[in-house]
């Protein structure tokens, strides 16, 4: 499991497209796409935004825990 896999999984559970999620997070669709395919990692501010949006911990996003 990777950050990208977690993002895809969480996004699909909510039924969002990349474009919809990127807009809600205030980032570009291209950036989100790069995160999802593990070509780039979000900075700390963006990582926190993503964690808050999905109501999960940053450790969960970074695959340090499955809880």
Secondary structure as UniProt FT lines:
FT   HELIX           3..14
FT   HELIX           18..25
FT   HELIX           29..36
FT   TURN            37..38
FT   HELIX           44..54
FT   HELIX           58..61
FT   TURN            62..63
//
